[in-house]
Amino acid sequence: MAKLLIIDKKIGDLERYHNELITDGYIILTATSRNDGLKILKSDKSFDLIILGMETGAENGFRLLRDIRKIKTDIPILLNCEHTDFKKDFKSWLADDYMTKTSNMESLKSKVIEMIESN
């Protein structure tokens, strides 16, 4: 059973992703802040995937992405972005993949499966 860490300050998105993915049998831990996400990751490095919610111009998100890579370099990270502009920012290259936030949970589930299986 794969274990996911979802970090997103938008509680509605966080709850929706959690509820959808947990029904597929994933073990899910969540955090609504950078500090909480890092605290969870420092205490448990056994995640199969991190889903990181990003907002436009979110320098804090990029800082968190760098901090995650310092703690655990080989864990796949999916940036869940509000806009496609992130793929143009070289700082996003620390992530393994990205997708635009959507209400289509099948897109998210497919991406999660793809990333876990390729790791």
N, C-alpha and C positions, 0 to 999 in steps of 0.2 A: 504494500500500500504506500503510495507516494505521499510525501509530506511537503506542504506548501506554506510559505510565509507570504502574507499579503500585507503590504504597507500602503495605506492610502488615507489621507486626512479627510476625504469626503466619506463620511460615515454611511451614507446611502449606497454609494458604490461598493464600499467595503462589505456591507451586509449582503448586498445582492450577489456579489461574487462568492462570498463565504457560503451562503445558502445554496447556490447553484452547484458549486464544486463539492461541497460536503455530501450532497446526495449521490454523487458519482463515486463515493468511497474514499476520497482524499482526506488525509489528516490536515486540518487547517489551523494555523495560528495567525492572528491578526494584530496589527498595530496601527494606531492613528497618528503617530508622530515619529520623527526621526530617532529621537532618543529611545522610545519604546521598541522600535524596530531593531536598533543596534543592541539593546539590552537582551532581547530575545535571541538574536543571532549569536551573541557572545556566549550565552548560556547553553545554546543548542545549535551545533553546526551541521546537523544531519538533514538539512532540507534538500529536497530534490529540485526545487524551483522557488524563486522569489518573484512575485508580481509586485512591481513598484509603480504606484500611481504618480503621474507627473502632470503638473500644470504648466501652462505657457509661462516662460520666464522664471521658472522655479529653480533658482540657484541652489536652494536648500536641497532639492531633489538630486541635483548633480553632485552635491557634496555628500549626500547619503550614498549615492551610487559609488563614489570613490571610497567611502568608508567601508562599504560592504566588501568591495574588492580587496581592501587591505586585510579584512578579517578572514575572508574565504574566497580565494581566487577562482576556484573551479565550479562554483555553483552557478547554474544558469539563471540569468535575470531577464525578465520580460518587462520592458517599460510599457506601461499602459497610459498612453498620452491623450490629452484632450485634443491635440491638433497634430497634423503630420509634419509640422515644422521641425520637430525634434530630430528627424533623420538628417537634417542639414547641419546640426550642431555637433561638432567633433566630440564634445564631451559625452554625447550619448553612445559613442562607440564602445564604451566600457560595458554596455549591455550586450546580451546575446541576440536579442530581437526586440521588436517593438510592435505595438498595434495601437490603433486609434480607439479610444474608449467608445463603446457601443452598448446598446441595450440588447443586442443579439448575443445571447449567451452561448450559442452554438459556435460562433467564431472564436470566442475566448476558450471554450472547452477544446476545440480542435487545436488551437495554438498551444495550450497546455500539454495536451497529449503529444503533439509533435516535438516539443522541446524536451519533455521528459524521456521520450523514447530515443531521441538523438544523443542524449547525454550518456 
